[in-house]
Amino acid sequence: LKLAIHQESHQRRAVFTLPKRSIVQAIPPGSNDREEVLTHLQKLLKIDHVNVLALHEACEDFRFVHLVYDWPEGGLLLSHLTQYHSDVTEAHVASVIRETLAAVAAAS
């Protein structure tokens, strides 16, 4: 995850870079790789939920796909969970997952 500044708005953005080969490995055999990835990216662009970072755009080069999100001002969920791992209950994790799945379902 890298910090970037949008040139026009001067807003902070998070750039998450994925190797293309790792994306292709996650796609079921027999499907059109590029179309499958584009379909998933279009779904991610539609997610509008307070607990999910907004995806603004996706860019690619020869080896990588770069996803540009809002900058996580409060930090990443994983960082919070690992910091307070002894205080995090199963109910808390279930609540977070429920909120995330609700956001994904709303975009589908």
Disulfide bonds with the S-S distance in Angstrom:
none
